[in-house]
Amino acid sequence: MAKDIPTYEPRSFVAGSTISWTRSLADYPASDWTLKYFLRGPGDPLNITCTADGDDHAATISATLSKLAPGEYWLQGRVENAGGEKFVVYEQRLFVRAGLDSINTFDGKTEAEQVLEGLVALAKKKASMLQAEYTIAGRQMKFETQADLIKAISYWSRVVSEERRLRRVNEGGDFFQNVNVRF
């Protein structure tokens, strides 16, 4: 069974996978324009030149080329013609996720979830301490008061909540999560 090729740029992909999409640009048909994508982030830079599929632009990143370091990248699309004109037609953040075949252990937590977990553990262990210091994921924090710790927990709770909401939306769910209550 052939996989349907999306008609939009990916928002995320798993490193080491083949990624394909087509893009139809009415003002920049593939017969007159070349669409190129530039991917920049924590891994090696990647440039993708689309091929013509009628007047549509077809992009493919091979499994070998997509073996990028996991993290947040920036994808930019630009059309060019033989006359030297160039126009940016697409810009968006893109997330590269680690392929499970390339790692031995995986807990599935984002960095924000790890930081929040560490802060909550610190609050439970050091609830009466006026001064606390810790290092998580290469970040060092020092709290002078319990209020500082509570403020950090509140901030990271909002970040984790936003990540989960965006993940739910990207998976086709609702923007808001229903909370059922009974009176």
KALINVEN-V828412 format. One record per backbone hydrogen bond with DSSP energy under -0.5 kcal/mol. NH is the residue of the N-H (numbers start at 1). CO is the residue of the C=O. Records with the same first field share a line. If there is no record, write none. Layout:
NH: CO, CO
This chain:
6: 4, 20
13: 95
15: 97
17: 14
19: 61
21: 59
22: 6
23: 57
25: 23
26: 24
28: 25
30: 55
32: 29
33: 29
34: 80
36: 34, 78
37: 48
38: 76
39: 46
40: 38, 74
41: 43
42: 72
46: 39
48: 37
50: 35, 48
51: 58
53: 56
56: 53
57: 23
58: 51
59: 21, 57
61: 19
62: 60
66: 62
67: 64
68: 66
71: 96
73: 94
74: 40
75: 92
76: 38
77: 90
78: 36
79: 87
80: 34
81: 85
84: 81
87: 79
89: 77
90: 77
92: 75
94: 73
95: 11
96: 71
97: 13, 95
102: 99
103: 100
114: 110
115: 111
116: 112
117: 113
118: 114
119: 115
120: 116
121: 117
122: 118
123: 119
124: 120
125: 121
126: 122
129: 126
132: 143
134: 141
136: 139
139: 136
141: 134
143: 132
144: 142
149: 145
150: 146
151: 147
152: 148
153: 149
154: 150
155: 151
156: 152
157: 153
158: 154
159: 155
160: 156
161: 157
162: 158
163: 159
164: 160
165: 161
166: 162
167: 163
168: 164
169: 165
170: 166
171: 167
172: 169
173: 168
178: 176
180: 178
